[in-house]
Amino acid sequence: MINEEKSQSILVSGESGAGKTESTKLLMRYLAYMGGRAVSEGRTVEQQVLESNPVLEAFGNAKTVRNNNSSRFGKFVEIQFDRKGRISGAAIRTYLLERSRVCQVSDPERNYHCFYMLCAAPPEVV
């Protein structure tokens, strides 16, 4: 990317439970590490990118028959780099795959994690 000055893409695909989400997290961690230390609002840009994952997972992951933390959404992650190869920004677009899960869930599967987190929260937090 730096040598040829051309944008690059990585497509992570596979069957359910194959480890796409975990592979993507490792890729993002590697790119953040290699992307240097550009700072934005007291936190590095790479920290902000990596810290967004748990929030996305709470709203888009659910327990299924095959996986306790199954992604029920698609994710397009764009990481921007400056000319020196440092991360300068990022954009994450999500595509919800199972809208029906919000209204109805088949036993033994569960709804999205965020609903269980809200129910478990102390009343003063909610």
N, C-alpha and C positions, 0 to 999 in steps of 0.2 A: 504494500500500500504506500509506504513512504518512498521506496526506491522508484516505483513506476508512476507514482502520483495519480493512481486510479482508485476509485471506490471499489470496495470488496463486499461480498455477501457471503453469509454462512447460513445454510438451510439445515435445521435440525428436524428430522422427521423419524417416524417409527410407529410401531404398534402401541396400543394401550399398555401402560406399565413398563415400557422399554427404557425409560429414564430420560426422556426428552427434556423435562423441566430441570432435572439435576444436571444434565449436560449443558443446558443453556446457562445455568447459574455458574458452573465452572468456567465456561467460555467468557461470561461477563466479568467474573473475578480476574481471569487472566488478562483480558483486555484492559480492565481498570488498572491492574498492576503495571502493565506495559505502557499505559497511557499517561504516566507521569503524575504530577501533583498540581494541576490547575485548581485554584481555590475560588469558590463562589459562596458568599455569605457565611464565611467561617468554616464551612465544611467543603471537603474536596468534591469535585463533580463526580468522581468515581464512587465516593461514599453515598452520595445522593442516589445514583443509579442503582447500586446494590441494595440500599435500604428500601427501595420501592417494591422489591419482590415480595416481602411478607404481606404488605398491604394488598397487592394484587392477588396473592394466593388466598387471603382471607375472603375476598369477595368472589373469587372464581374457582376455588377448589372445593371438592366435596369427597366424603367417604363413599366409595363404591365397592362392589363385590370383589373387584380385582385389586384395589389400591386404596389405602387409608387417606391418601392426600392426592387424589386424582384431579388434574386440571380439567375443568369443564369449559375452557375457553381457549381460543387461539391468541397468540401474542406476536406482534411485529415490533421488534426492538431496533431502533436506529440510534447508533452511537456516532456522534460527530467528533472528528479529530482536527486539530489545527495542523499547520504545515510541519511542525516539529514532532508530530505524532502524539501529542497530549490530548486527552479528552477535553473537548470544549463544550459539549452539550449532549443531550439525548432526548429522544421522544419514544414513548411506548404507546402503541395502539392495541387495544384488546378487542376481540371478537367473541361475544358470548355464544357458546354453542348450544347450551341447554336452558333456554328460557323457561321451559316447562318445569324444571326443577324448583323454581321459585314457588309455584302454585301447588305442585303435587310431587310426592316422592314415593318410589316403589320400595317396599321393605325387602331387604335389610339395608338399603342404601340410605344416605342422609342428604340433607339440604346443604347449601353452601356454609362453610365454616363461620362466616361473619354472623349468621343468625344465632348460632350456638354461643358465640362469644358475647353477643349482646344479652342473651338470656342469663349467662353466667356472671355478668358484671354486677358489682354492687349497685344498689339503687341510686346512690349519690353520683355515680359516674354516668348513668344513663339518663 
